[in-house]
Amino acid sequence: ASFERVWSIFGDLEHGVPRFDRYVRWIRITARDGERLRLESNGALGRFGPPMRYEAIYRPGWCVMRSFESEVGMAATPIDAQTTRVAHFEQPVFAWS
């Protein structure tokens, strides 16, 4: 699909991400200062309690988010008019001892 079509879903944090990531129930942008965002999110699979809070940097085609519990990143870049390369990662940041 075209970059515009892919990023209209992939990059729509509040509406698109819960559509493609079954582990995300909802995301809400709580503050914005240029490309810097603050977000709250809650998972769909039994995560109870307060929402996770993230700080993020968001640019067209690129977003990285970090909370106390995890880091999330996603990116998209066009290959041609109808093909888009996509990358996504999620990583816990806590360590067990």
N, CA, C and O of each residue as an XYZ file, in Angstrom:
388
protein
N       0.847     -1.186      0.000
C       0.000      0.000      0.000
C       0.887      1.242      0.000
O       2.072      1.158      0.323
N       0.331      2.367     -0.353
C       1.078      3.619     -0.383
C       1.442      4.063      1.030
O       0.777      3.692      1.997
N       2.498      4.857      1.139
C       2.905      5.390      2.438
C       1.751      6.154      3.095
O       1.504      5.993      4.290
N       1.054      6.973      2.328
C      -0.040      7.764      2.885
C      -1.111      6.873      3.495
O      -1.626      7.167      4.573
N      -1.445      5.799      2.817
C      -2.478      4.880      3.350
C      -1.970      4.160      4.597
O      -2.682      4.070      5.597
N      -0.744      3.651      4.541
C      -0.170      2.927      5.687
C      -0.056      3.847      6.890
O      -0.491      3.483      7.983
N       0.524      5.040      6.715
C       0.752      5.919      7.865
C      -0.546      6.522      8.389
O      -0.601      6.936      9.547
N      -1.590      6.582      7.564
C      -2.880      7.082      8.064
C      -3.454      6.160      9.135
O      -4.245      6.600      9.969
N      -3.070      4.898      9.120
C      -3.493      3.948     10.161
C      -2.376      3.765     11.185
O      -2.589      3.946     12.384
N      -1.208      3.413     10.715
C      -0.069      3.116     11.587
C       0.298      4.321     12.459
O       0.620      4.161     13.637
N       0.251      5.507     11.890
C       0.647      6.711     12.604
C      -0.471      7.398     13.348
O      -0.229      8.388     14.038
N      -1.692      6.901     13.230
C      -2.819      7.464     13.980
C      -2.842      6.804     15.349
O      -3.499      5.782     15.548
N      -2.126      7.393     16.281
C      -1.932      6.759     17.588
C      -3.246      6.477     18.306
O      -3.435      5.381     18.834
N      -4.143      7.433     18.333
C      -5.369      7.259     19.117
C      -6.392      6.330     18.469
O      -7.108      5.620     19.175
N      -6.472      6.322     17.155
C      -7.506      5.518     16.490
C      -6.949      4.318     15.732
O      -7.543      3.241     15.763
N      -5.832      4.487     15.060
C      -5.287      3.416     14.232
C      -4.593      2.324     15.019
O      -4.788      1.141     14.744
N      -3.777      2.709     16.004
C      -3.005      1.699     16.750
C      -3.916      0.667     17.413
O      -3.638     -0.526     17.290
N      -4.993      1.057     18.112
C      -5.862      0.014     18.678
C      -6.511     -0.882     17.624
O      -6.954     -1.984     17.947
N      -6.577     -0.428     16.366
C      -7.138     -1.254     15.300
C      -6.187     -2.361     14.880
O      -6.633     -3.464     14.564
N      -4.864     -2.088     14.869
C      -3.943     -3.127     14.383
C      -3.182     -3.828     15.495
O      -2.624     -4.901     15.264
N      -3.139     -3.257     16.695
C      -2.407     -3.884     17.803
C      -3.412     -4.408     18.822
O      -3.984     -3.640     19.596
N      -3.615     -5.694     18.816
C      -4.639     -6.289     19.680
C      -4.310     -6.189     21.159
O      -5.169     -6.464     21.997
N      -3.091     -5.802     21.499
C      -2.713     -5.654     22.892
C      -2.983     -4.247     23.428
O      -2.746     -3.979     24.606
N      -3.468     -3.363     22.588
C      -3.754     -1.985     22.995
C      -5.259     -1.767     22.993
O      -5.910     -1.876     21.954
N      -5.802     -1.462     24.152
C      -7.231     -1.147     24.240
C      -7.479      0.281     23.782
O      -8.378      0.533     22.980
N      -6.679      1.217     24.291
C      -6.824      2.626     23.897
C      -5.526      3.384     24.153
O      -4.703      2.998     24.983
N      -5.377      4.477     23.409
C      -4.278      5.427     23.591
C      -4.892      6.822     23.536
O      -5.766      7.103     22.716
N      -4.416      7.681     24.422
C      -4.902      9.059     24.438
C      -3.701     10.001     24.499
O      -2.817      9.824     25.337
N      -3.665     10.992     23.623
C      -2.635     12.033     23.687
C      -3.082     13.036     24.739
O      -4.158     13.624     24.628
N      -2.251     13.229     25.763
C      -2.622     14.132     26.853
C      -1.928     15.484     26.768
O      -2.391     16.447     27.379
N      -0.826     15.580     26.022
C      -0.130     16.852     25.840
C       0.693     16.776     24.568
O       1.149     15.706     24.165
N       0.875     17.938     23.942
C       1.641     18.007     22.693
C       2.446     19.304     22.703
O       1.916     20.378     22.986
N       3.741     19.182     22.387
C       4.614     20.337     22.229
C       5.461     20.074     20.993
O       6.540     19.488     21.086
N       4.972     20.505     19.841
C       5.649     20.198     18.585
C       5.628     18.699     18.335
O       4.563     18.084     18.288
N       6.817     18.112     18.174
C       6.899     16.671     17.913
C       6.926     15.846     19.200
O       6.943     14.616     19.134
N       6.929     16.475     20.341
C       6.936     15.766     21.630
C       5.511     15.592     22.147
O       4.731     16.543     22.213
N       5.194     14.343     22.513
C       3.857     14.008     23.005
C       3.947     13.367     24.379
O       4.959     12.766     24.739
N       2.889     13.505     25.124
C       2.661     12.689     26.324
C       1.406     11.881     26.039
O       0.415     12.399     25.525
N       1.469     10.604     26.383
C       0.379      9.683     26.076
C       0.014      8.865     27.296
O       0.826      8.656     28.197
N      -1.226      8.407     27.303
C      -1.673      7.383     28.248
C      -2.230      6.242     27.426
O      -2.821      6.457     26.368
N      -2.036      5.009     27.922
C      -2.485      3.831     27.191
C      -2.849      2.728     28.159
O      -2.335      2.662     29.276
N      -3.747      1.860     27.713
C      -4.104      0.691     28.499
C      -4.216     -0.501     27.572
O      -4.739     -0.392     26.463
N      -3.724     -1.634     28.029
C      -3.728     -2.850     27.230
C      -5.048     -3.577     27.287
O      -5.858     -3.358     28.188
N      -5.256     -4.443     26.320
C      -6.516     -5.172     26.189
C      -6.521     -6.514     26.900
O      -7.588     -7.097     27.092
N      -5.358     -7.023     27.297
C      -5.307     -8.382     27.837
C      -5.062     -8.392     29.345
O      -4.012     -8.831     29.814
N      -6.027     -7.911     30.075
C      -5.981     -8.077     31.516
C      -5.082     -7.132     32.270
O      -4.809     -7.382     33.444
N      -4.608     -6.068     31.672
C      -3.803     -5.109     32.431
C      -4.765     -4.196     33.178
O      -5.488     -3.401     32.578
N      -4.759     -4.329     34.500
C      -5.633     -3.520     35.331
C      -4.817     -2.443     36.017
O      -3.587     -2.484     36.005
N      -5.491     -1.492     36.606
C      -4.803     -0.421     37.305
C      -4.699      0.818     36.450
O      -5.375      0.942     35.429
N      -3.852      1.733     36.871
C      -3.760      3.003     36.148
C      -3.165      2.811     34.756
O      -2.448      1.841     34.513
N      -3.461      3.728     33.852
C      -2.895      3.628     32.508
C      -1.385      3.805     32.528
O      -0.831      4.440     33.426
N      -0.731      3.238     31.530
C       0.702      3.467     31.354
C       0.871      4.848     30.749
O       0.096      5.249     29.881
N       1.867      5.568     31.198
C       2.146      6.908     30.689
C       3.426      6.875     29.867
O       4.445      6.337     30.302
N       3.362      7.452     28.683
C       4.494      7.475     27.767
C       4.885      8.907     27.449
O       4.050      9.811     27.450
N       6.169      9.097     27.178
C       6.663     10.279     26.508
C       7.072      9.816     25.118
O       7.652      8.741     24.964
N       6.775     10.620     24.110
C       7.010     10.186     22.738
C       7.576     11.315     21.889
O       7.382     12.498     22.172
N       8.275     10.914     20.854
C       8.653     11.817     19.773
C       7.956     11.275     18.530
O       8.123     10.112     18.162
N       7.169     12.144     17.890
C       6.352     11.733     16.752
C       6.685     12.616     15.553
O       6.601     13.842     15.618
N       7.060     11.968     14.476
C       7.319     12.641     13.206
C       6.610     11.852     12.117
O       6.371     10.658     12.293
N       6.266     12.476     11.003
C       5.647     11.702      9.919
C       6.551     10.540      9.508
O       7.695     10.739      9.100
N       6.021      9.339      9.624
C       6.774      8.142      9.262
C       7.602      7.551     10.373
O       8.300      6.559     10.163
N       7.542      8.148     11.575
C       8.439      7.688     12.643
C       7.880      8.081     14.010
O       7.435      9.215     14.190
N       7.898      7.165     14.969
C       7.452      7.464     16.331
C       8.172      6.532     17.300
O       8.281      5.331     17.053
N       8.662      7.092     18.399
C       9.235      6.289     19.469
C       8.615      6.757     20.781
O       8.501      7.956     21.035
N       8.211      5.782     21.620
C       7.536      6.060     22.882
C       8.266      5.337     24.006
O       8.768      4.228     23.825
N       8.317      5.975     25.161
C       8.969      5.344     26.304
C       8.162      5.603     27.567
O       7.736      6.727     27.831
N       7.960      4.548     28.338
C       7.329      4.645     29.649
C       8.278      4.010     30.661
O       9.356      3.533     30.305
N       7.873      4.011     31.896
C       8.645      3.340     32.935
C       8.755      1.853     32.636
O       9.751      1.216     32.980
N       7.720      1.297     31.989
C       7.636     -0.145     31.767
C       8.125     -0.620     30.401
O       8.568     -1.761     30.273
N       8.054      0.225     29.390
C       8.374     -0.282     28.053
C       8.781      0.825     27.094
O       8.585      2.013     27.350
N       9.355      0.388     25.980
C       9.676      1.250     24.849
C       8.962      0.685     23.630
O       8.881     -0.530     23.449
N       8.450      1.575     22.804
C       7.744      1.180     21.590
C       8.226      2.083     20.466
O       8.370      3.292     20.647
N       8.470      1.497     19.317
C       8.866      2.291     18.165
C       8.204      1.782     16.915
O       7.927      0.589     16.787
N       7.949      2.689     15.988
C       7.400      2.285     14.701
C       7.843      3.286     13.653
O       8.036      4.471     13.925
N       7.995      2.767     12.448
C       8.430      3.607     11.340
C       7.868      3.050     10.043
O       7.572      1.861      9.929
N       7.731      3.942      9.069
C       7.289      3.541      7.736
C       7.995      4.441      6.730
O       8.189      5.634      6.963
N       8.369      3.846      5.618
C       9.012      4.612      4.545
C       8.562      4.052      3.199
O       8.470      2.836      3.030
N       8.284      4.932      2.246
C       7.841      4.422      0.938
C       8.987      3.774      0.180
O      10.121      4.252      0.199
N       8.666      2.681     -0.482
C       9.608      2.033     -1.402
C       9.302      2.504     -2.817
O      10.208      2.849     -3.575
N       8.032      2.515     -3.162
C       7.563      3.098     -4.414
C       6.138      3.592     -4.159
O       5.708      3.644     -3.007
N       5.406      3.952     -5.199
C       4.093      4.563     -5.023
C       3.078      3.663     -4.324
O       2.143      4.161     -3.696
N       3.249      2.354     -4.423
C       2.278      1.428     -3.846
C       2.877      0.445     -2.852
O       2.227     -0.536     -2.489
N       4.106      0.691     -2.404
C       4.768     -0.229     -1.476
C       5.425      0.574     -0.365
O       6.094      1.577     -0.614
N       5.222      0.114      0.872
C       5.766      0.803      2.041
C       6.446     -0.216      2.950
O       5.886     -1.272      3.242
N       7.644      0.107      3.389
C       8.350     -0.725      4.365
C       7.942     -0.238      5.756
O       7.910      0.964      6.021
N       7.629     -1.194      6.643
C       7.162     -0.884      7.993
C       8.030     -1.618      9.003
O       8.423     -2.765      8.788
N       8.324     -0.940     10.111
C       9.045     -1.567     11.227
C       8.325     -1.217     12.522
O       7.759     -0.133     12.657
N       8.354     -2.151     13.476
C       7.678     -1.951     14.759
C       8.405     -2.765     15.815
O       8.762     -3.917     15.568
N       8.630     -2.183     16.994
C       9.197     -2.956     18.101
C       8.540     -2.553     19.405
O       8.060     -1.429     19.560
N       8.527     -3.485     20.332
C       8.086     -3.237     21.703
C       9.052     -3.975     22.605
O       9.352     -5.148     22.382
N       9.540     -3.283     23.626
C      10.560     -3.849     24.495
C      10.296     -3.422     25.935
O      10.179     -2.228     26.211
N      10.201     -4.380     26.855
C      10.130     -3.987     28.269
C      11.458     -3.366     28.706
O      12.523     -3.768     28.237
N      11.386     -2.390     29.601
C      12.632     -1.759     30.057
C      13.022     -2.157     31.468
O      14.100     -1.796     31.940
N      12.162     -2.891     32.141
C      12.523     -3.333     33.484
C      13.329     -4.624     33.417
O      13.241     -5.368     32.441
N      14.087     -4.878     34.423
C      14.898     -6.106     34.480
C      14.578     -6.858     35.774
O      14.360     -6.253     36.824
N      14.557     -8.161     35.676
C      14.336     -8.997     36.860
C      15.668     -9.328     37.499
O      16.639     -9.598     36.791
N      15.736     -9.314     38.800
C      16.979     -9.710     39.462
C      16.765    -10.907     40.357
O      17.707    -11.378     40.995
